[in-house]
Amino acid sequence: MDDHKALSMTGGMTPARSAGRLMRQATYAAVAVALTLIAVKTFAWLATGSVTVLSSLVDSLLDAAASLVNLVAVRQALEPADAEHRFGHGKAEPLAALAQSAFIGGSAVLILLEAVSRLIEPKPIDNVAIGIGVMVFSVIVTFALLRFQAYVVRRSGSVAIRADSLHYAGDALMNGSVITSLVLSAWLGISWLDPLFGAGIAAYLVKTAIGIGRQALDMLMDRELPDGDRHRIEEIVRGHPEVLAVHDLRTRGSGLKIFIQLHMVLPAELSLSRAHVISDAVEAKLLEAFPGAEILIHQDPTDAAEPEMTR
């Protein structure tokens, strides 16, 4: 491939390198936001004594830990393949996402325990205005991070950044519910509203943790690409006029990389040279649809193939 083809519109950087740079920036931004929110929420909790503020603080502490794990995992996942890891290091990403789901689930348990304690022994909330101000600041900062993470996910498809974004989205909703809880508790003077909102936040976190864990396990267990992508691959292969059928299609994702393996049925009378040319042409079309994919194509002559097998 010549230099002009290798360059993208991202400042002369290839798409893979550009995506990797964005992924690193997203991990740094997430850690910086988490540390900032820990500082301001600690101040707010000490000033108010609110369970919902405490739940948000605990979540930010775990966010910082999860984002640090994510930072290390993304750096590892972006390392090129080597002699010991011929398929690259992409599975570091779902491992990080799995760790994040554990962090989130643990935070939910801690929050739920504190909420139950406060429901049994209600306590008044102090300095509500300080709590509300801090949480509004938290919403603004988290929203800015989410916008950047969404951009990075669109450009890279990173499962680790997507997992990070999911629990920061949960943070934004949590911060909004904390504000609602503080306002209602102050206006209505009902002390049990604060721990009740805290319990609701814990339930939401459990749901988020389960979703992230399932996605990470799918990648670690080499789950096939979605049916839509598989059908697209088959259509591209069959689109070549000399390809008779395709079977034994196998796909999986690993970090930024997609792996595609398939058997392509060709007329038995074709020369090896011609079969190779056809295979290269099909591979080029697949790369247009799935940039950066690792593709392995096996050519079967008609008398040795099993055209009825389409998966």
MOBELWO-V209695 format. One record per pair of residues at least 4 apart in sequence whose C-alpha atoms are under 7 Angstrom apart, sorted by the first residue. I is the first residue (numbers start at 1). J is the second residue. D is the distance in Angstrom with one decimal. If there is no record, write none. Layout:
I:J:D
I:J:D
This chain:
1:5:6.3
1:6:6.6
2:6:6.3
3:7:6.3
6:14:6.0
7:12:4.9
7:13:5.6
7:14:5.2
8:12:5.5
8:13:5.7
8:14:5.2
8:15:6.2
10:18:6.7
13:17:6.2
13:18:5.9
14:18:6.1
15:19:6.0
16:20:6.1
17:21:6.2
18:22:6.3
19:23:6.1
19:155:6.1
19:156:5.0
20:24:6.3
20:78:6.5
21:25:6.3
22:26:6.1
22:152:5.9
23:27:6.4
23:152:6.4
24:28:6.4
25:29:6.1
26:30:6.1
26:149:6.1
27:31:6.3
27:67:6.5
27:70:6.7
27:71:5.1
28:32:6.2
29:33:6.1
30:34:6.1
30:67:6.2
30:145:7.0
31:35:6.2
31:64:5.7
31:67:5.5
31:68:6.4
32:36:6.2
33:37:6.1
34:38:6.1
34:60:5.8
34:63:6.1
34:64:5.0
35:39:6.5
35:64:6.4
36:40:6.6
37:41:5.8
37:60:6.6
37:138:6.4
38:42:6.0
38:57:6.1
38:60:5.8
38:61:6.2
39:43:6.6
40:44:6.3
40:134:6.5
41:45:6.0
41:53:6.9
41:57:5.5
41:134:6.8
42:46:6.2
42:57:6.5
43:47:6.2
44:48:6.0
44:130:6.4
44:131:5.1
44:134:6.5
45:49:5.2
45:50:6.1
45:53:5.6
45:54:5.8
47:126:6.7
47:127:6.1
48:125:5.5
48:126:4.4
48:127:5.2
48:128:6.3
48:131:6.4
49:125:5.9
49:126:6.6
50:54:6.2
50:125:5.7
50:194:6.9
51:55:6.0
51:115:6.5
51:194:6.2
51:195:5.7
51:198:6.4
52:56:6.2
52:178:5.5
52:194:6.0
52:195:6.6
52:197:6.7
52:198:4.9
53:57:6.2
53:178:6.4
54:58:6.1
55:59:6.2
55:111:5.3
55:198:6.5
56:60:6.2
56:174:6.8
56:175:6.9
57:61:6.3
58:62:6.3
58:107:6.5
59:63:6.0
59:107:6.0
60:64:6.2
61:65:6.5
62:66:6.0
62:103:6.0
62:104:7.0
62:107:7.0
63:67:5.8
64:68:6.1
65:69:6.3
66:70:6.0
66:100:5.2
66:103:6.8
67:71:6.0
68:72:6.4
69:73:6.1
69:96:6.2
70:74:5.9
70:96:5.5
70:160:6.6
71:75:6.3
72:76:6.3
73:77:6.0
73:92:5.2
73:93:5.7
73:96:5.9
74:78:6.2
74:92:7.0
74:93:6.0
75:79:6.8
76:89:6.4
76:92:6.5
77:89:4.6
77:90:4.4
77:91:6.7
77:92:5.3
77:93:6.1
77:255:6.6
78:89:6.9
78:90:7.0
79:89:6.3
80:88:5.7
81:85:5.5
81:86:5.2
81:87:5.9
81:88:3.9
81:89:6.7
82:86:5.6
82:88:6.9
85:89:6.7
90:254:4.7
90:255:3.9
90:256:6.6
90:257:7.0
91:95:6.4
91:220:6.5
91:254:5.4
91:255:5.8
92:96:6.2
93:97:6.3
93:159:6.6
93:160:5.2
93:255:5.7
94:98:6.0
94:159:6.7
94:160:6.3
94:216:4.5
94:219:6.4
94:220:6.5
95:99:6.3
95:216:6.8
96:100:6.2
96:160:6.5
97:101:6.3
97:160:5.4
97:163:5.9
97:212:6.5
97:213:6.9
97:216:5.8
98:102:6.5
98:212:6.9
98:213:5.2
98:216:5.6
99:103:6.3
100:104:6.1
101:105:6.1
101:209:4.3
101:210:6.8
101:212:5.8
101:213:5.4
102:106:6.1
102:209:6.9
103:107:6.3
104:108:6.3
104:205:6.2
104:209:5.6
105:109:6.5
105:205:6.6
105:206:5.4
105:209:5.6
106:110:6.5
107:111:6.2
108:112:6.1
108:202:4.3
108:203:7.0
108:205:5.7
108:206:6.2
109:113:6.2
109:202:7.0
110:114:6.4
111:115:6.1
111:198:6.6
111:199:6.9
111:202:6.0
112:116:6.2
112:198:7.0
112:199:5.2
112:202:5.8
113:117:6.3
114:118:6.3
115:119:6.2
115:195:4.5
115:196:6.7
115:198:5.8
115:199:5.7
116:120:6.3
117:121:6.2
118:122:4.9
118:123:6.8
118:195:5.9
119:192:5.8
119:195:6.0
122:191:5.9
122:192:6.2
123:191:6.4
124:191:5.9
127:131:6.7
128:132:6.2
128:182:6.3
128:186:7.0
129:133:6.1
130:134:6.2
131:135:6.2
132:136:6.1
132:179:5.5
132:182:6.9
133:137:6.3
134:138:6.2
135:139:6.2
135:175:5.7
135:179:6.4
136:140:6.4
137:141:6.3
138:142:6.0
138:175:6.9
139:143:6.0
139:172:5.5
139:175:6.1
140:144:6.4
141:145:6.4
142:146:6.2
142:168:6.7
142:172:6.2
143:147:6.3
143:172:6.8
144:148:6.6
145:149:6.1
146:150:6.0
146:165:6.1
146:168:6.9
146:169:6.8
147:151:6.4
148:152:6.3
149:153:6.1
149:161:6.8
149:165:6.1
150:154:6.2
151:155:6.4
152:156:5.9
153:157:4.7
153:158:5.6
153:161:6.5
153:162:6.2
156:256:6.8
157:256:6.7
158:162:6.1
158:255:6.4
158:256:6.1
159:163:6.0
159:255:6.8
160:164:6.2
161:165:6.0
162:166:6.1
163:167:6.6
163:212:6.0
164:168:6.3
165:169:6.0
166:170:6.3
167:171:6.2
167:208:6.9
168:172:6.3
169:173:6.5
170:174:6.0
171:175:5.9
172:176:6.3
173:177:6.2
174:178:6.1
174:201:6.3
175:179:6.3
176:180:6.4
177:181:6.0
178:182:6.1
179:183:6.1
180:184:6.1
181:185:5.9
181:193:6.4
181:194:5.5
181:197:6.4
182:186:6.1
182:194:7.0
183:187:6.1
184:188:5.6
185:189:5.0
185:190:5.3
185:191:6.2
185:193:6.3
185:194:6.7
192:196:6.2
193:197:6.2
194:198:6.4
195:199:6.2
196:200:6.4
197:201:6.3
198:202:6.3
199:203:6.4
200:204:6.4
201:205:6.3
202:206:6.4
203:207:6.5
204:208:6.3
205:209:6.1
206:210:6.3
207:211:6.4
208:212:6.3
209:213:6.0
210:214:6.2
211:215:6.4
212:216:6.2
213:217:6.1
214:218:6.2
215:219:6.6
216:220:6.2
217:221:5.8
218:222:6.2
218:223:5.1
219:223:5.8
219:253:6.2
219:254:6.5
222:252:5.3
222:253:6.7
223:252:5.9
224:251:5.2
224:252:5.0
225:229:6.3
225:230:6.5
225:251:5.9
225:252:5.8
226:230:6.5
227:231:6.1
228:232:6.2
229:233:6.2
230:234:6.3
231:235:6.1
232:236:6.2
233:237:6.3
233:286:6.8
234:238:6.1
234:246:6.7
235:239:5.8
236:285:6.9
236:286:6.7
237:282:5.9
238:243:5.7
238:244:6.9
238:245:6.3
238:246:6.9
240:282:7.0
242:266:6.6
243:264:6.8
243:265:6.0
243:266:5.3
244:265:5.4
244:266:5.7
245:264:6.1
245:265:5.0
245:307:5.7
246:263:5.7
246:264:4.6
246:265:5.9
246:307:6.8
246:310:6.1
247:262:6.3
247:263:5.3
247:264:6.7
247:307:6.6
247:309:5.0
247:310:4.2
247:311:5.5
248:262:5.4
248:263:5.8
248:309:6.7
248:310:6.4
248:311:5.0
249:261:5.7
249:262:4.3
249:263:6.8
249:311:5.1
250:260:5.9
250:261:5.1
250:262:6.2
251:259:5.5
251:260:4.7
251:261:6.3
252:258:6.0
252:259:5.4
252:260:7.0
253:257:5.9
253:258:4.5
253:259:6.2
254:258:6.3
257:292:6.7
257:293:5.9
258:293:4.8
258:294:6.2
259:293:5.8
259:294:4.8
259:295:6.0
260:294:6.2
260:295:4.8
260:296:6.3
261:295:5.9
261:296:4.7
261:297:5.9
262:296:6.6
262:297:5.3
262:298:6.3
263:297:5.9
263:298:4.7
263:299:5.9
263:300:6.6
264:297:6.8
264:298:6.1
264:299:5.0
264:300:5.8
265:299:6.0
265:300:4.7
265:301:5.7
265:302:6.0
265:305:6.4
266:299:6.8
266:300:6.0
266:301:5.1
266:302:6.0
267:301:5.6
267:302:5.5
268:301:4.4
268:302:5.3
268:303:6.7
270:274:6.2
270:275:6.4
271:275:6.3
272:276:6.2
273:277:6.4
274:278:6.3
275:279:6.1
276:280:6.2
277:281:6.3
278:282:6.2
279:283:6.1
279:297:6.9
280:284:6.2
281:285:6.5
282:286:6.3
283:287:6.2
283:295:6.9
284:288:6.4
285:289:6.7
286:290:5.9
287:291:4.8
287:292:6.6
287:293:6.4
300:304:6.2
300:305:5.6
301:305:6.2
